[in-house]
Amino acid sequence: RDIAETVKILLLKRAHLIAGAKNKLPTLIDLLEARIKQAADVAEDMQHILIYCAPGTHRETLRSIASLGLRCHEFVHTVSLKERAKVLADFQKGHIQVLVAVKCLDEGVDIPETQTAFLLSSSTNPMEYVQRRGRILRRSEGKKRALIHDFIVTPSIEGSIPDALVGVLRREMPRFVEFSSMARNRFQARQAVRDMLDRNGLLDLLDKLPWDIYREARKDLLNDAE
């Protein structure tokens, strides 16, 4: 087996592990419940909410969201092109409050009405996640801002983490650095991860460009494979 094949297998295993992190769905539900309460307090309609999840997890995500009383619909490869057009129209009008999607929504689909997005699953490639963020940030009538919840997976170990898990942090940090750099809550977001990065000698990642972190992470994985 050559190095390239070994790296590909390791990347897929790590991606599946991170995509299926068990705390993601409970955290999503907690955030949605808080949002429902907030909307009720100010007599505001909840609508134009987009959720990206990993392939194979969207049905469980749909069931959990529906149990909150929210009108939701899936946007996956099994949805026909004709039905997709209707789903997007209903989402735009607010008839569908929450759209649960996987990667097929990245294929040139325009949904500028999205005001709140929960990214349970994201690519490690800066070009891909910057394009996804751009779709969420597109202007729409009556839209003043977009709220993005990007789910970052970190080891739950207190103190220093094993070398084998350092790669998990390196994998998530390029996207975190990119998203937080333009966020209104940039300072609060970086404070949330600062201590953990500092304990593990990774604090310098906050000052690096996303592409540089991405290349370093891939280089480290390649070295490990050798």
FILO-430310 format. One line per 10 residues: their letters; for each residue x, y, z of N, C-alpha, C, O. Coordinates in Angstrom, 1 decimal, padded with zeros to 4 digits. Layout:
BEGIN
a) X/Y/Z/X/Y/Z/X/Y/Z/X/Y/Z ~ ...
***
This chain:
BEGIN
rdiaetvkil) 000.9/-001.2/000.0/000.0/000.0/000.0/000.9/001.2/000.0/001.8/001.4/000.8 ~ 000.6/002.2/-001.0/001.5/003.3/-001.0/001.0/004.4/000.0/000.0/004.3/000.6 ~ 001.9/005.4/000.2/001.6/006.4/001.2/000.3/007.2/000.9/-000.5/007.4/001.8 ~ 000.0/007.5/-000.4/-001.2/008.3/-000.7/-002.4/007.5/-000.3/-003.4/008.1/000.2 ~ -002.4/006.2/-000.6/-003.6/005.4/-000.2/-003.8/005.3/001.3/-004.9/005.4/001.8 ~ -002.7/005.2/002.0/-002.7/005.1/003.5/-003.3/006.4/004.0/-004.1/006.4/004.9 ~ -002.8/007.6/003.5/-003.3/008.9/004.0/-004.8/009.0/003.7/-005.5/009.5/004.5 ~ -005.2/008.6/002.5/-006.6/008.7/002.2/-007.5/007.9/003.2/-008.5/008.4/003.6 ~ -007.0/006.7/003.5/-007.8/005.9/004.5/-007.9/006.5/005.8/-008.9/006.5/006.5 ~ -006.7/007.0/006.3/-006.7/007.7/007.6/-007.5/008.9/007.6/-008.2/009.2/008.6
llkrahliag) -007.5/009.7/006.5/-008.4/010.9/006.5/-009.9/010.5/006.5/-010.6/011.2/007.2 ~ -010.3/009.5/005.8/-011.7/009.1/005.8/-012.1/008.6/007.2/-013.2/008.9/007.7 ~ -011.2/007.8/007.9/-011.5/007.3/009.2/-011.7/008.5/010.2/-012.6/008.5/011.0 ~ -010.8/009.4/010.1/-010.9/010.6/011.0/-012.1/011.4/010.7/-012.7/011.9/011.6 ~ -012.4/011.6/009.4/-013.5/012.4/009.0/-014.8/011.8/009.6/-015.7/012.5/010.0 ~ -015.0/010.5/009.5/-016.2/009.8/009.9/-016.3/009.9/011.4/-017.4/010.0/012.0 ~ -015.2/009.8/012.1/-015.2/009.9/013.6/-015.7/011.3/014.0/-016.5/011.4/014.9 ~ -015.1/012.3/013.4/-015.5/013.7/013.7/-016.9/014.0/013.3/-017.7/014.6/014.1 ~ -017.3/013.5/012.1/-018.7/013.8/011.6/-019.7/013.2/012.5/-020.8/013.7/012.7 ~ -019.4/012.1/013.1/-020.4/011.4/014.0/-020.2/011.6/015.5/-020.7/010.9/016.3
aknklptlid) -019.5/012.7/015.8/-019.3/013.0/017.3/-020.7/013.0/017.9/-021.6/013.7/017.5 ~ -020.8/012.3/019.0/-022.1/012.1/019.7/-022.8/013.3/020.3/-024.0/013.4/020.5 ~ -021.9/014.3/020.6/-022.5/015.5/021.3/-023.1/016.5/020.3/-023.7/017.5/020.8 ~ -022.9/016.3/019.0/-023.4/017.3/018.1/-024.9/017.5/018.1/-025.4/018.6/018.2 ~ -025.6/016.4/018.0/-027.1/016.5/018.0/-027.7/017.1/019.3/-028.6/018.0/019.2 ~ -027.3/016.6/020.4/-027.8/017.2/021.7/-027.5/018.7/021.8/-028.4/019.4/022.3 ~ -026.4/019.1/021.3/-026.0/020.5/021.4/-026.9/021.3/020.4/-027.3/022.4/020.8 ~ -027.1/020.7/019.3/-028.0/021.4/018.3/-029.4/021.6/018.9/-030.0/022.7/018.8 ~ -030.0/020.5/019.5/-031.3/020.6/020.1/-031.4/021.7/021.2/-032.3/022.4/021.3 ~ -030.3/021.7/022.0/-030.3/022.7/023.1/-030.3/024.1/022.5/-031.0/025.0/023.0
llearikqaa) -029.6/024.4/021.5/-029.5/025.7/020.8/-030.9/026.0/020.2/-031.3/027.2/020.3 ~ -031.5/025.0/019.6/-032.8/025.3/018.9/-033.9/025.6/020.0/-034.7/026.5/019.8 ~ -033.8/024.9/021.1/-034.8/025.1/022.2/-034.6/026.5/022.7/-035.6/027.2/023.0 ~ -033.4/027.0/022.9/-033.1/028.3/023.4/-033.6/029.3/022.4/-034.2/030.4/022.7 ~ -033.5/029.0/021.1/-033.9/029.9/020.0/-035.4/030.0/020.0/-036.0/031.1/019.7 ~ -036.1/028.9/020.2/-037.6/028.8/020.2/-038.1/029.7/021.3/-039.0/030.5/021.2 ~ -037.5/029.6/022.5/-037.9/030.4/023.7/-037.7/031.9/023.4/-038.5/032.7/023.7 ~ -036.5/032.2/022.8/-036.2/033.6/022.5/-037.2/034.2/021.5/-037.7/035.3/021.7 ~ -037.5/033.4/020.5/-038.5/033.9/019.5/-039.9/034.1/020.1/-040.6/035.0/019.8 ~ -040.3/033.2/021.0/-041.6/033.3/021.7/-041.6/034.5/022.5/-042.7/035.2/022.6
dvaedmqhil) -040.5/034.8/023.2/-040.5/036.0/024.1/-040.7/037.3/023.4/-041.3/038.3/023.9 ~ -040.3/037.4/022.1/-040.4/038.6/021.3/-041.5/038.5/020.2/-041.5/039.3/019.3 ~ -042.3/037.4/020.3/-043.4/037.2/019.3/-042.8/037.2/017.9/-043.3/037.8/017.0 ~ -041.7/036.5/017.7/-041.0/036.4/016.4/-041.2/035.0/015.8/-041.1/034.0/016.5 ~ -041.4/035.0/014.5/-041.5/033.7/013.8/-040.1/033.1/013.6/-039.1/033.8/013.2 ~ -040.0/031.8/013.8/-038.7/031.1/013.5/-038.8/030.6/012.1/-039.7/029.8/011.8 ~ -037.9/031.0/011.3/-037.9/030.6/009.9/-036.5/030.8/009.3/-035.6/031.4/009.9 ~ -036.3/030.2/008.1/-035.0/030.4/007.3/-033.8/029.9/008.1/-032.8/030.5/008.2 ~ -034.0/028.7/008.7/-032.9/028.0/009.4/-032.4/026.8/008.6/-033.1/026.0/008.1 ~ -031.1/026.8/008.4/-030.4/025.8/007.6/-029.5/024.9/008.5/-028.8/025.5/009.3
iycapgthre) -029.6/023.6/008.3/-028.7/022.7/009.1/-028.0/021.8/008.1/-028.6/021.0/007.4 ~ -026.7/021.8/008.2/-025.9/020.9/007.4/-025.5/019.8/008.4/-025.0/020.0/009.5 ~ -025.7/018.5/007.9/-025.3/017.4/008.8/-024.5/016.4/007.9/-024.6/016.5/006.7 ~ -023.9/015.4/008.5/-023.1/014.4/007.8/-024.1/013.4/007.1/-025.1/013.1/007.6 ~ -023.6/012.9/006.0/-024.4/011.8/005.3/-024.7/010.7/006.3/-023.9/010.2/007.0 ~ -026.0/010.3/006.2/-026.4/009.1/007.1/-027.0/009.6/008.4/-027.4/008.7/009.2 ~ -026.9/010.9/008.7/-027.4/011.4/010.0/-028.6/012.3/009.9/-029.2/012.7/010.9 ~ -029.0/012.6/008.7/-030.1/013.6/008.5/-031.4/013.1/009.0/-032.2/013.9/009.5 ~ -031.7/011.8/008.9/-033.0/011.3/009.4/-033.2/011.5/010.9/-034.2/011.9/011.4 ~ -032.2/011.1/011.6/-032.2/011.3/013.1/-032.3/012.8/013.4/-033.0/013.2/014.4
tlrsiaslgl) -031.6/013.6/012.7/-031.6/015.0/012.9/-033.0/015.6/012.6/-033.6/016.4/013.4 ~ -033.7/015.1/011.5/-035.0/015.5/011.2/-036.0/015.2/012.3/-036.8/016.0/012.7 ~ -035.9/013.9/012.8/-036.8/013.5/013.9/-036.7/014.4/015.1/-037.7/014.7/015.7 ~ -035.5/014.6/015.5/-035.2/015.4/016.7/-035.8/016.9/016.5/-036.3/017.4/017.5 ~ -035.6/017.4/015.3/-036.1/018.8/015.1/-037.6/018.8/015.1/-038.2/019.7/015.6 ~ -038.2/017.8/014.4/-039.7/017.8/014.3/-040.3/017.6/015.7/-041.4/018.1/016.0 ~ -039.6/016.9/016.6/-040.1/016.7/018.0/-040.2/018.0/018.8/-040.9/018.1/019.8 ~ -039.5/019.1/018.3/-039.6/020.4/018.9/-040.8/021.2/018.4/-041.0/022.3/018.8 ~ -041.5/020.6/017.4/-042.6/021.3/016.8/-042.3/022.2/015.7/-043.1/023.0/015.2 ~ -041.1/022.1/015.1/-040.7/022.9/014.0/-041.0/022.2/012.7/-040.8/021.0/012.6
rchefvhtvs) -041.4/022.9/011.7/-041.7/022.4/010.3/-040.3/022.3/009.6/-039.7/023.3/009.3 ~ -039.9/021.0/009.3/-038.6/020.8/008.7/-038.8/019.9/007.5/-039.7/019.2/007.3 ~ -037.7/019.9/006.7/-037.7/019.1/005.5/-036.3/018.8/005.1/-035.4/019.5/005.4 ~ -036.1/017.6/004.5/-034.7/017.2/004.1/-034.4/017.7/002.7/-035.3/017.9/001.9 ~ -033.1/017.9/002.5/-032.6/018.3/001.2/-031.4/017.4/000.9/-030.3/017.8/001.1 ~ -031.7/016.2/000.4/-030.7/015.2/000.1/-030.8/014.7/-001.3/-031.7/015.1/-002.0 ~ -029.9/013.8/-001.7/-029.8/013.4/-003.1/-031.0/012.6/-003.5/-031.3/012.5/-004.7 ~ -031.8/012.1/-002.6/-033.0/011.3/-002.9/-034.2/012.2/-003.2/-035.2/011.7/-003.8 ~ -034.1/013.5/-002.9/-035.2/014.4/-003.3/-035.1/014.8/-004.7/-034.1/015.3/-005.2 ~ -036.2/014.6/-005.5/-036.1/014.9/-006.9/-036.0/016.3/-007.2/-036.2/017.2/-006.4
lkerakvlad) -035.5/016.6/-008.4/-035.3/018.0/-008.8/-036.6/018.8/-008.7/-036.6/020.0/-008.3 ~ -037.7/018.2/-009.1/-039.0/018.9/-009.1/-039.4/019.2/-007.6/-039.8/020.3/-007.3 ~ -039.2/018.2/-006.8/-039.5/018.5/-005.4/-038.6/019.5/-004.7/-039.0/020.2/-003.8 ~ -037.3/019.5/-005.1/-036.3/020.4/-004.6/-036.8/021.9/-004.8/-036.7/022.7/-003.9 ~ -037.3/022.1/-006.0/-037.8/023.5/-006.3/-038.9/023.9/-005.4/-038.9/025.0/-004.9 ~ -039.8/022.9/-005.1/-040.9/023.3/-004.2/-040.4/023.5/-002.8/-040.9/024.4/-002.1 ~ -039.5/022.6/-002.4/-039.0/022.7/-001.0/-038.3/024.1/-000.8/-038.5/024.7/000.2 ~ -037.5/024.5/-001.8/-036.8/025.8/-001.7/-037.8/026.9/-001.7/-037.6/027.9/-001.0 ~ -038.9/026.8/-002.5/-039.9/027.9/-002.5/-040.6/028.0/-001.2/-040.8/029.0/-000.7 ~ -040.9/026.8/-000.6/-041.6/026.8/000.7/-040.7/027.3/001.8/-041.1/027.9/002.8
fqkghiqvlv) -039.4/027.0/001.7/-038.4/027.5/002.6/-038.3/029.0/002.5/-038.3/029.7/003.6 ~ -038.3/029.6/001.3/-038.2/031.0/001.1/-039.4/031.7/001.7/-039.3/032.8/002.3 ~ -040.6/031.1/001.6/-041.9/031.7/002.1/-042.0/031.5/003.6/-042.9/032.1/004.2 ~ -041.2/030.6/004.2/-041.3/030.4/005.6/-042.3/029.2/006.0/-042.5/028.9/007.2 ~ -042.9/028.6/005.0/-043.7/027.4/005.2/-042.9/026.3/005.8/-043.4/025.6/006.7 ~ -041.7/026.1/005.3/-040.7/025.2/005.9/-039.8/026.0/006.7/-039.1/026.9/006.2 ~ -039.7/025.8/008.0/-038.9/026.6/008.9/-037.4/026.2/008.9/-036.5/027.0/009.0 ~ -037.2/024.9/008.8/-035.8/024.3/008.9/-035.6/023.4/007.7/-036.4/022.5/007.4 ~ -034.4/023.6/007.1/-034.0/022.8/006.0/-032.8/022.0/006.5/-031.8/022.6/006.9 ~ -032.9/020.7/006.4/-031.8/019.8/006.8/-031.1/019.2/005.6/-031.8/018.5/004.8
avkcldegvd) -029.9/019.6/005.4/-029.2/019.2/004.2/-027.9/018.5/004.4/-027.3/018.5/005.5 ~ -027.5/017.9/003.3/-026.1/017.3/003.2/-025.4/018.0/002.1/-025.9/019.1/001.6 ~ -024.4/017.5/001.6/-023.5/018.2/000.6/-024.2/018.6/-000.7/-023.7/019.5/-001.4 ~ -025.3/017.9/-001.1/-025.9/018.3/-002.3/-026.4/019.7/-002.4/-026.6/020.2/-003.5 ~ -026.6/020.3/-001.2/-027.0/021.7/-001.2/-025.9/022.6/-001.7/-026.2/023.8/-002.0 ~ -024.7/022.1/-001.7/-023.5/022.9/-002.2/-023.5/023.1/-003.7/-022.7/023.9/-004.2 ~ -024.3/022.2/-004.4/-024.1/022.1/-005.8/-024.9/023.3/-006.5/-025.8/023.0/-007.3 ~ -024.4/024.5/-006.3/-025.0/025.6/-007.0/-026.4/026.1/-006.6/-027.0/026.9/-007.3 ~ -026.9/025.6/-005.5/-028.2/026.0/-005.0/-028.1/027.3/-004.2/-027.2/027.5/-003.4 ~ -029.0/028.2/-004.6/-029.0/029.6/-004.0/-030.1/029.7/-003.0/-031.3/029.5/-003.3
ipetqtafll) -029.7/030.0/-001.7/-030.7/030.1/-000.6/-030.3/031.4/000.2/-030.0/031.2/001.4 ~ -030.4/032.5/-000.4/-030.0/033.8/000.3/-030.9/034.1/001.5/-030.5/034.9/002.4 ~ -032.1/033.5/001.6/-033.0/033.8/002.7/-032.5/033.3/004.0/-032.9/033.7/005.1 ~ -031.6/032.3/004.0/-031.0/031.7/005.2/-030.5/032.8/006.2/-029.7/033.6/005.8 ~ -031.1/032.8/007.4/-030.7/033.7/008.4/-029.9/033.1/009.5/-029.0/033.7/010.2 ~ -030.2/031.8/009.8/-029.5/031.1/010.8/-029.0/029.7/010.2/-029.8/029.0/009.6 ~ -027.7/029.4/010.4/-027.2/028.1/009.9/-026.5/027.4/011.0/-025.7/028.0/011.8 ~ -026.7/026.1/011.1/-026.0/025.2/012.0/-025.1/024.2/011.2/-025.7/023.4/010.5 ~ -023.8/024.3/011.3/-023.0/023.5/010.5/-022.4/022.3/011.4/-021.4/022.4/012.0 ~ -023.2/021.2/011.3/-022.8/020.1/012.1/-021.7/019.3/011.4/-020.9/018.5/012.0
ssstnpmeyv) -021.6/019.5/010.1/-020.6/018.8/009.3/-020.0/019.8/008.3/-020.7/020.4/007.6 ~ -018.7/019.8/008.3/-018.0/020.8/007.4/-016.8/020.1/006.7/-016.2/019.2/007.3 ~ -016.4/020.6/005.6/-015.2/020.2/004.9/-014.0/020.7/005.6/-014.1/021.8/006.3 ~ -012.8/020.1/005.4/-011.6/020.6/005.9/-010.9/021.5/004.9/-009.9/022.2/005.2 ~ -011.4/021.5/003.7/-010.8/022.3/002.6/-011.3/023.7/002.6/-012.5/024.0/002.5 ~ -010.4/024.7/002.8/-010.8/026.1/002.9/-011.7/026.6/001.8/-012.6/027.4/002.0 ~ -011.4/026.2/000.6/-012.2/026.6/-000.6/-013.6/026.2/-000.4/-014.5/027.0/-000.8 ~ -013.9/025.0/000.1/-015.2/024.5/000.2/-016.0/025.2/001.3/-017.2/025.6/001.1 ~ -015.4/025.3/002.5/-016.2/025.9/003.6/-016.3/027.4/003.4/-017.3/028.0/004.0 ~ -015.4/028.1/002.7/-015.6/029.5/002.5/-016.7/029.7/001.5/-017.5/030.7/001.6
qrrgrilrrs) -016.8/028.8/000.5/-017.9/028.9/-000.5/-019.3/028.7/000.2/-020.3/029.4/000.0 ~ -019.3/027.7/001.2/-020.5/027.4/001.9/-020.9/028.6/002.7/-022.1/029.0/002.8 ~ -020.0/029.2/003.4/-020.3/030.4/004.2/-020.8/031.5/003.4/-021.7/032.3/003.8 ~ -020.2/031.7/002.2/-020.6/032.7/001.3/-022.1/032.6/000.9/-022.8/033.6/000.7 ~ -022.6/031.4/000.7/-024.0/031.1/000.3/-024.9/031.6/001.5/-026.0/032.1/001.3 ~ -024.4/031.3/002.7/-025.2/031.7/003.9/-025.3/033.2/004.1/-026.3/033.8/004.5 ~ -024.2/033.9/003.7/-024.1/035.3/003.9/-024.7/036.2/002.8/-024.6/037.4/002.9 ~ -025.2/035.6/001.8/-025.7/036.4/000.6/-026.9/037.2/001.1/-027.7/036.9/001.9 ~ -026.9/038.4/000.4/-028.0/039.4/000.8/-029.4/038.9/000.3/-029.5/038.2/-000.7 ~ -030.4/039.3/001.1/-031.7/039.0/000.8/-032.6/040.1/001.4/-032.2/040.7/002.4
egkkralihd) -033.8/040.3/000.8/-034.6/041.4/001.3/-035.0/041.2/002.8/-035.5/040.1/003.1 ~ -034.8/042.2/003.6/-035.2/042.1/005.0/-034.1/041.4/005.8/-034.3/041.3/007.1 ~ -033.0/040.9/005.2/-032.0/040.2/006.0/-030.9/041.2/006.3/-030.2/041.8/005.4 ~ -030.6/041.3/007.6/-029.6/042.3/008.1/-028.3/041.6/008.5/-027.2/042.2/008.4 ~ -028.4/040.3/008.9/-027.2/039.6/009.3/-027.5/038.1/009.2/-028.7/037.7/009.1 ~ -026.5/037.3/009.3/-026.6/035.8/009.3/-025.9/035.3/010.6/-024.8/035.7/010.9 ~ -026.6/034.4/011.3/-026.0/033.8/012.5/-025.6/032.4/012.1/-026.4/031.5/011.7 ~ -024.3/032.1/012.3/-023.7/030.8/011.9/-023.2/030.1/013.2/-022.3/030.7/013.9 ~ -023.7/028.9/013.4/-023.2/028.1/014.5/-022.3/027.0/013.9/-022.9/026.0/013.3 ~ -021.0/027.1/013.9/-020.1/026.1/013.3/-019.7/025.2/014.4/-019.0/025.6/015.4
fivtpsiegs) -020.0/023.9/014.3/-019.7/022.9/015.3/-018.2/022.5/015.2/-017.8/021.8/014.2 ~ -017.4/022.8/016.2/-016.0/022.4/016.3/-015.8/021.2/017.2/-016.3/021.3/018.4 ~ -015.2/020.2/016.7/-014.9/019.0/017.5/-013.6/019.1/018.2/-012.5/019.3/017.5 ~ -013.5/019.0/019.5/-012.2/019.0/020.2/-012.2/017.8/021.2/-013.3/017.4/021.7 ~ -011.0/017.3/021.6/-010.9/016.3/022.5/-011.5/016.7/023.9/-011.3/017.9/024.2 ~ -012.2/015.8/024.6/-012.8/016.2/025.9/-011.8/016.0/027.1/-012.2/016.2/028.2 ~ -010.6/015.7/026.8/-009.6/015.4/027.8/-009.1/016.8/028.4/-008.8/017.7/027.7 ~ -009.1/016.9/029.7/-008.5/018.0/030.4/-007.0/018.0/030.3/-006.4/017.0/030.3 ~ -006.4/019.2/030.3/-004.9/019.3/030.3/-004.4/019.0/028.9/-005.1/019.2/027.9 ~ -003.2/018.5/028.8/-002.6/018.2/027.5/-003.2/016.9/026.9/-003.6/016.0/027.6
ipdalvgvlr) -003.3/016.9/025.6/-003.9/015.8/024.9/-002.8/014.9/024.3/-001.8/015.5/024.0 ~ -003.1/013.6/024.0/-002.1/012.8/023.4/-001.8/013.3/022.0/-002.6/014.0/021.3 ~ -000.6/013.0/021.5/-000.2/013.5/020.2/-001.2/013.0/019.1/-001.4/013.7/018.1 ~ -001.7/011.9/019.3/-002.6/011.3/018.3/-003.9/012.2/018.1/-004.5/012.1/017.0 ~ -004.2/013.0/019.1/-005.4/013.8/019.0/-005.1/015.2/018.7/-006.1/016.0/018.4 ~ -003.9/015.6/018.6/-003.5/016.9/018.2/-004.0/017.2/016.8/-004.4/018.3/016.5 ~ -004.0/016.2/016.0/-004.4/016.3/014.6/-005.9/016.7/014.5/-006.3/017.4/013.5 ~ -006.7/016.3/015.5/-008.1/016.7/015.5/-008.3/018.2/015.6/-009.0/018.8/014.9 ~ -007.5/018.7/016.5/-007.5/020.2/016.7/-007.0/020.9/015.5/-007.6/021.9/015.0 ~ -005.9/020.4/014.9/-005.4/021.1/013.7/-006.4/021.0/012.6/-006.4/021.9/011.7
remprfvefs) -007.1/020.0/012.5/-008.1/019.8/011.4/-009.2/020.8/011.5/-009.7/021.4/010.5 ~ -009.7/021.1/012.8/-010.8/022.0/013.0/-010.4/023.5/013.0/-011.2/024.4/012.7 ~ -009.1/023.8/013.3/-008.7/025.2/013.5/-008.7/026.1/012.2/-009.1/027.3/012.4 ~ -008.4/025.6/011.0/-008.4/026.5/009.9/-009.8/027.1/009.7/-009.9/028.3/009.4 ~ -010.9/026.3/009.8/-012.2/026.8/009.6/-012.6/027.7/010.7/-013.3/028.7/010.5 ~ -012.2/027.4/012.0/-012.5/028.2/013.1/-011.8/029.6/012.9/-012.5/030.6/013.1 ~ -010.6/029.6/012.5/-009.8/030.9/012.3/-010.5/031.7/011.2/-010.6/032.9/011.4 ~ -010.9/031.1/010.1/-011.5/031.8/009.0/-012.8/032.4/009.4/-013.1/033.5/009.2 ~ -013.7/031.6/010.1/-015.0/032.0/010.4/-015.0/033.1/011.5/-015.7/034.1/011.4 ~ -014.1/032.9/012.5/-014.1/033.9/013.6/-013.5/035.2/013.2/-013.8/036.2/013.8
smarnrfqar) -012.6/035.2/012.2/-011.9/036.4/011.8/-012.9/037.5/011.3/-012.6/038.7/011.4 ~ -014.1/037.1/010.9/-015.1/038.0/010.3/-016.3/038.1/011.2/-017.2/038.9/010.9 ~ -016.3/037.4/012.3/-017.5/037.4/013.2/-017.5/038.6/014.1/-016.5/039.1/014.5 ~ -018.8/039.0/014.5/-018.9/040.1/015.4/-018.5/039.6/016.8/-018.0/040.4/017.6 ~ -018.6/038.3/017.1/-018.1/037.8/018.4/-016.8/037.2/018.3/-016.5/036.2/019.0 ~ -015.9/037.7/017.5/-014.6/037.2/017.3/-013.8/037.0/018.6/-013.2/035.9/018.8 ~ -013.8/038.0/019.5/-013.1/037.9/020.7/-013.6/036.8/021.6/-012.8/036.0/022.1 ~ -014.9/036.7/021.8/-015.5/035.7/022.7/-015.2/034.3/022.1/-014.9/033.4/022.9 ~ -015.3/034.2/020.8/-015.1/032.8/020.2/-013.6/032.4/020.4/-013.4/031.2/020.8 ~ -012.7/033.3/020.2/-011.3/032.9/020.4/-011.0/032.6/021.9/-010.1/031.8/022.2
qavrdmldrn) -011.6/033.4/022.8/-011.4/033.1/024.2/-011.8/031.7/024.6/-011.2/031.1/025.5 ~ -012.9/031.2/023.9/-013.4/029.9/024.3/-012.4/028.8/024.0/-012.5/027.7/024.6 ~ -011.5/028.9/023.0/-010.6/027.9/022.7/-009.2/028.2/023.1/-008.3/027.4/023.0 ~ -008.9/029.4/023.5/-007.5/029.9/023.8/-006.8/029.0/024.8/-005.7/028.5/024.6 ~ -007.5/028.7/026.0/-006.8/027.9/027.0/-006.5/026.5/026.5/-005.4/026.0/026.8 ~ -007.4/025.9/025.8/-007.2/024.6/025.3/-006.0/024.5/024.3/-005.2/023.6/024.4 ~ -005.9/025.5/023.4/-004.8/025.6/022.5/-003.5/025.8/023.2/-002.5/025.3/022.9 ~ -003.6/026.7/024.2/-002.4/027.1/024.9/-001.8/025.9/025.7/-000.6/025.7/025.7 ~ -002.6/025.1/026.3/-002.2/023.9/027.0/-001.5/022.9/026.1/-000.6/022.1/026.6 ~ -001.8/022.9/024.9/-001.3/021.9/023.9/-000.3/022.5/022.9/000.0/021.9/021.9
glldlldklp) 000.2/023.7/023.3/001.2/024.3/022.4/000.8/024.7/021.0/001.5/024.7/020.1 ~ -000.5/025.0/020.9/-001.1/025.3/019.6/-001.7/026.7/019.5/-002.4/027.0/018.5 ~ -001.3/027.5/020.4/-001.9/028.9/020.5/-001.6/029.7/019.2/-002.3/030.6/018.8 ~ -000.4/029.4/018.6/000.0/030.1/017.4/-001.0/029.9/016.2/-000.9/030.7/015.3 ~ -001.8/028.9/016.3/-002.8/028.6/015.2/-003.7/029.8/015.0/-004.2/030.0/013.9 ~ -004.0/030.5/016.1/-005.0/031.6/016.0/-004.4/032.8/015.2/-005.1/033.7/014.8 ~ -003.1/032.8/015.0/-002.5/033.9/014.3/-002.0/033.5/012.8/-001.4/034.3/012.1 ~ -002.4/032.3/012.4/-002.0/031.8/011.1/-003.1/031.9/010.1/-004.3/031.9/010.5 ~ -002.8/031.9/008.9/-003.8/031.9/007.8/-004.4/030.5/007.7/-003.7/029.5/007.8 ~ -005.7/030.4/007.4/-006.3/029.1/007.3/-005.6/028.1/006.4/-005.4/026.9/006.7
wdiyrearkd) -005.2/028.6/005.2/-004.5/027.7/004.2/-003.2/027.2/004.8/-002.9/026.0/004.5 ~ -002.5/028.0/005.5/-001.2/027.5/006.1/-001.5/026.4/007.1/-000.8/025.4/007.2 ~ -002.5/026.6/008.0/-002.8/025.5/009.0/-003.3/024.2/008.3/-002.9/023.1/008.7 ~ -004.1/024.4/007.2/-004.6/023.3/006.4/-003.4/022.5/005.8/-003.4/021.2/005.9 ~ -002.4/023.2/005.3/-001.3/022.5/004.6/-000.4/021.8/005.7/000.1/020.7/005.5 ~ -000.2/022.5/006.8/000.6/021.9/007.9/-000.1/020.6/008.5/000.6/019.6/008.7 ~ -001.4/020.6/008.6/-002.1/019.5/009.1/-002.0/018.3/008.2/-001.8/017.2/008.6 ~ -002.1/018.5/006.9/-002.0/017.5/005.9/-000.5/016.9/005.9/-000.3/015.7/005.7 ~ 000.4/017.8/006.0/001.8/017.4/006.1/002.1/016.5/007.3/002.8/015.5/007.1 ~ 001.6/016.9/008.4/001.7/016.1/009.6/001.2/014.7/009.5/001.8/013.7/009.9
llndae) 000.0/014.6/008.8/-000.6/013.3/008.6/000.2/012.5/007.7/000.3/011.2/007.9 ~ 000.8/013.1/006.7/001.6/012.4/005.7/002.8/011.8/006.4/003.3/010.7/006.2 ~ 003.4/012.6/007.3/004.6/012.2/008.1/004.3/011.0/009.0/005.1/010.1/009.1 ~ 003.1/011.0/009.6/002.6/010.0/010.5/002.5/008.7/009.7/002.8/007.6/010.1 ~ 002.0/008.8/008.4/001.7/007.6/007.6/003.1/007.0/007.2/003.1/005.7/007.0 ~ 004.1/007.7/007.1/005.4/007.2/006.8/006.0/006.4/007.9/007.1/005.9/007.8
***
